[in-house]
Amino acid sequence: MSPGVSAVGALRERLVTRRPGARWRADPVLEGSQVARCVALQAESLLDRGDDPSPHMELVSRRLTAAAEAATDVLVTLEASGACEGFLWSSLRTLHGPSGDTLVCHLNSIVLTRDSRGQGLGSIVMAHLEHVARDAGFAAVSLNSRADNPRVAGFYERLGYERVGLDLEKALTSSGPPRPEPSFQRLPWPQQPHASFERSPAYAAPLRDAFEPSPGGRPPSPTERFERQGELLGLVGSASRRATDGALIVVFDPFFVTLAGSSDTSIRDIVADREHAARESGAERAYVTVWDPRSLAASVLQALGYRVGRHKWWKRLA
């Protein structure tokens, strides 16, 4: 068993351990009815944000079902006074650095019922998660929040989280603005050397080939798709189809916006190359992660029409 999986097991065990006098307890999600309850809570949360949950529910159900079974994930309901007050879902992230691997507890979701919000439960749950994650061997907690929810951003700032990155997005067609997507890039190791970039002429990568059937007519698995995407796209990035509407999207590799000494003009030229290649390949939307919200790249990309979809947060556990 890897150190990361062992840490996840320790985190799960510590979360569900009963604590005398505690206001709430965590129960592991073990069966379909419990997953369905979490899905219903997510739908309620989307409705309260003004979103239509119907396009997302099948994907949410698949993800939470997989999380309940995965050795790298922790999915628990938050119970109090015999009632479910929400759920929490975290995943293992491993940062590979020059001094070894660093284990990060990535919080995918913490969802509370309407009646439980504003009562201080979120702060209590987060404090306990950080405590048990540290004891389980995690070095930090990371998470994402939607840019259109400033109240949540203020909540994490008060808890001591640092805003370390932005997920930026742009529609490449006239079909309308893109919807927020899950995080695309994992947290980088701070000492990781910057990749170099040698500018090449604009070109169109055949993104759709990544979705053609494998020999024998079998549809490619997700792993095979991403392997093909890496081969096809090279410096452009990776492509996938959105589960909610089937749109072809491209995720640009972030290295070209983290180069030391990059100029406004060079960033604009590189982005233009990639957008051209993506459009020629039929991609409808583009996404990129920038790891310094105050960087020149973040400013240039927003000037080019990229909007902030999500903020990325990080807190090192003492």
C-alpha positions in Angstrom: 0.0 0.0 0.0 1.4 3.4 -1.0 2.0 6.1 1.7 -0.8 8.2 0.1 -3.4 5.5 0.3 -2.3 4.7 3.9 -2.8 8.4 4.7 -6.2 8.4 3.2 -7.2 5.4 5.2 -5.9 7.1 8.4 -7.8 10.3 7.5 -11.1 8.3 7.0 -10.6 6.5 10.3 -10.0 9.7 12.2 -13.0 11.5 10.6 -15.5 8.8 11.5 -14.2 8.2 15.0 -16.8 9.2 17.5 -15.9 12.2 19.7 -17.7 12.6 23.1 -19.5 15.9 23.3 -19.0 16.8 19.6 -21.7 18.7 17.8 -21.6 16.4 14.8 -20.2 13.1 13.6 -19.0 11.8 10.2 -20.5 8.6 8.8 -18.8 6.8 5.9 -20.9 6.6 2.7 -21.1 2.9 2.0 -24.3 2.2 0.0 -26.3 3.6 -2.8 -29.0 5.2 -0.6 -26.3 7.3 1.1 -24.8 8.3 -2.3 -28.3 9.3 -3.4 -28.7 11.5 -0.3 -25.4 13.3 -1.2 -26.5 13.8 -4.8 -29.8 15.3 -3.5 -27.8 17.7 -1.3 -25.6 18.7 -4.2 -28.7 19.4 -6.3 -30.1 21.6 -3.5 -26.9 23.5 -3.4 -26.9 24.1 -7.1 -30.5 25.3 -7.0 -29.7 27.7 -4.2 -26.8 29.2 -6.3 -29.3 29.8 -9.2 -28.0 26.9 -11.3 -30.1 24.2 -13.0 -28.9 21.0 -11.5 -30.4 18.6 -14.1 -27.5 18.7 -16.6 -25.1 17.8 -13.8 -26.8 15.1 -11.7 -25.7 12.1 -13.7 -22.1 13.2 -13.6 -22.3 14.0 -9.9 -23.9 10.6 -9.2 -21.1 8.8 -11.1 -18.4 10.8 -9.3 -19.8 10.3 -5.8 -20.4 6.6 -6.4 -16.8 6.2 -7.5 -15.5 8.3 -4.6 -17.4 6.0 -2.1 -15.4 3.0 -3.4 -12.0 4.6 -4.1 -9.0 4.0 -1.8 -7.8 7.5 -2.6 -11.0 9.3 -1.6 -13.0 10.0 1.6 -16.7 10.5 1.3 -18.7 11.0 4.5 -22.0 12.4 5.6 -22.2 15.0 8.4 -24.7 13.9 11.0 -26.2 15.8 13.9 -29.2 15.1 16.2 -30.1 12.1 14.0 -30.3 14.1 10.8 -28.0 14.5 7.8 -26.6 18.1 7.7 -24.4 17.7 4.7 -21.5 15.8 3.2 -17.7 16.1 2.7 -15.7 14.6 -0.1 -11.9 14.8 -0.3 -9.2 13.2 -2.5 -5.5 12.5 -2.3 -3.2 14.7 -4.3 0.5 13.8 -4.4 3.0 16.5 -5.3 6.3 15.2 -6.6 9.2 17.5 -5.7 13.0 17.4 -5.5 12.8 16.5 -1.8 10.3 13.8 -2.2 6.5 13.5 -2.4 4.2 15.8 -0.5 0.7 14.5 0.4 -2.2 17.0 0.0 -5.8 16.6 1.1 -7.8 18.1 -1.7 -11.3 19.1 -0.6 -13.6 18.5 -3.6 -16.9 19.4 -1.9 -18.3 20.4 1.5 -22.1 20.8 1.1 -24.4 21.7 3.9 -28.2 21.7 4.1 -30.0 25.0 3.9 -30.9 24.8 7.6 -27.3 24.1 8.6 -25.7 27.0 6.7 -24.7 30.1 8.7 -24.6 28.3 12.0 -20.8 27.9 12.2 -20.9 24.2 11.2 -18.7 24.8 8.2 -15.9 26.3 10.2 -16.1 23.5 12.8 -15.9 20.8 10.1 -13.0 22.5 8.3 -11.0 22.9 11.6 -11.5 19.2 12.4 -10.6 18.1 8.8 -7.4 20.1 9.0 -6.6 18.5 12.4 -7.1 14.9 11.4 -5.5 15.4 8.0 -2.3 16.7 9.7 -2.4 13.7 12.1 -2.9 11.3 9.1 0.3 12.7 7.4 -1.0 15.3 5.0 1.1 18.5 4.6 -1.6 20.8 3.3 -5.3 21.1 2.3 -6.2 22.5 -1.1 -9.6 23.4 -2.7 -11.3 25.4 -5.4 -14.2 27.9 -5.1 -16.3 29.5 -7.8 -15.4 33.0 -8.7 -19.1 34.1 -8.7 -19.4 33.3 -4.9 -17.4 36.0 -3.0 -19.0 34.9 0.3 -17.2 31.5 0.0 -13.9 33.2 -0.8 -14.2 35.4 2.3 -14.9 32.2 4.3 -11.7 30.5 3.3 -9.7 33.7 3.7 -10.9 33.9 7.3 -9.8 30.3 7.8 -6.3 31.1 6.7 -6.3 29.8 3.1 -4.1 31.5 0.5 -5.4 32.1 -3.0 -2.7 30.5 -5.1 -4.2 30.2 -8.6 -7.0 30.8 -11.1 -8.9 28.6 -13.5 -9.5 30.8 -16.5 -11.9 30.0 -19.3 -13.0 31.4 -22.7 -15.5 30.5 -25.3 -13.9 29.9 -28.7 -17.2 30.0 -30.6 -20.2 32.2 -30.5 -22.2 29.6 -28.5 -22.0 31.6 -25.3 -19.8 31.8 -22.3 -18.4 28.5 -20.8 -19.7 27.1 -17.6 -17.4 26.6 -14.6 -15.6 23.2 -14.8 -13.8 21.2 -12.2 -10.1 22.0 -11.6 -7.9 20.9 -14.4 -4.3 21.3 -13.1 -3.0 19.9 -9.9 -1.1 22.1 -7.5 2.6 22.4 -8.6 5.6 21.8 -6.4 7.0 25.2 -5.7 10.6 24.2 -6.6 9.7 22.5 -9.8 11.8 24.0 -12.7 9.8 26.1 -15.2 9.4 24.4 -18.5 11.0 26.0 -21.5 9.1 26.9 -24.7 10.3 27.3 -28.2 7.6 29.0 -30.3 6.5 27.0 -33.3 4.1 27.9 -36.2 0.4 27.7 -35.5 -1.0 24.3 -36.3 -4.2 22.3 -36.0 -4.1 19.1 -33.9 -6.7 16.5 -34.8 -8.4 16.5 -31.4 -11.3 14.3 -32.5 -9.0 11.4 -33.3 -8.6 10.9 -29.5 -12.3 9.8 -29.4 -12.2 7.3 -32.3 -12.7 3.7 -31.4 -9.7 1.5 -30.6 -8.8 -1.4 -32.8 -11.6 -3.9 -32.7 -14.3 -1.2 -32.4 -14.0 -0.8 -28.6 -14.4 2.8 -27.4 -11.2 4.2 -25.9 -11.0 4.2 -22.1 -10.4 7.5 -20.3 -6.8 6.6 -19.8 -6.3 5.7 -23.5 -8.1 9.0 -24.5 -5.7 11.1 -22.5 -2.7 9.2 -23.8 -3.8 9.9 -27.3 -4.5 13.5 -26.5 -1.0 14.0 -25.2 0.5 12.5 -28.3 -1.7 14.5 -30.6 -1.6 17.9 -29.0 2.0 18.2 -28.0 2.5 21.8 -26.9 -1.2 22.7 -27.2 -2.6 20.9 -24.2 -5.2 18.2 -23.7 -8.8 17.8 -24.9 -11.9 16.1 -23.6 -15.7 16.2 -24.1 -17.7 17.8 -21.3 -19.9 15.2 -19.6 -22.8 17.6 -19.3 -23.2 18.6 -22.9 -20.6 16.8 -25.1 -18.8 20.0 -26.1 -15.2 19.5 -27.2 -13.0 21.6 -24.9 -9.2 22.1 -24.8 -7.2 22.7 -21.6 -4.0 24.6 -22.4 -0.9 23.5 -20.7 0.0 26.1 -18.0 3.8 26.2 -18.6 3.6 28.9 -21.2 2.1 31.4 -18.8 4.6 30.7 -16.0 7.8 31.5 -17.9 10.2 33.8 -16.0 10.6 37.0 -18.0 7.6 36.5 -20.3 6.4 39.7 -22.0 2.9 40.9 -22.7 3.6 40.3 -26.5 5.0 36.9 -26.1 2.1 35.7 -24.0 -0.4 37.1 -26.5 1.4 35.4 -29.4 1.5 32.0 -27.7 -2.2 32.2 -26.7 -3.1 33.2 -30.3 -1.2 30.1 -31.6 -3.1 27.8 -29.2 -6.5 29.3 -29.8 -6.0 29.0 -33.6 -5.0 25.3 -33.3 -8.0 24.6 -31.0 -10.5 26.3 -33.3 -9.2 24.6 -36.3 -9.6 21.3 -34.5 -13.2 22.0 -33.6 -12.8 22.9 -29.9 -15.5 25.1 -28.5 -14.0 26.3 -25.3 -10.6 26.8 -23.7 -9.4 26.6 -20.2 -6.0 27.3 -18.5 -4.8 27.4 -15.0 -2.5 30.2 -13.8 -0.7 29.6 -10.5 0.0 33.2 -9.6 -3.2 35.4 -9.5 -1.0 38.6 -9.6 1.1 37.5 -12.5 1.5 39.2 -15.9 0.0 36.1 -17.5 -3.2 36.3 -15.4 -3.6 40.0 -16.4 -2.9 39.3 -20.1 -5.2 36.3 -20.4 -8.1 38.3 -18.8 -7.4 41.1 -21.2 -7.8 38.6 -24.0 -11.2 37.6 -22.9 -10.5 34.8 -20.4 -12.7 35.1 -17.4 -12.0 33.7 -13.9 -14.1 30.6 -13.3 -12.6 29.4 -10.1 -10.1 30.4 -7.4 -7.6 27.9 -6.1 -6.8 27.8 -2.4 -4.1 26.3 -0.3 -3.3 26.0 3.4 -0.2 24.4 4.8 -0.9 22.3 7.9 1.5 23.2 10.8 
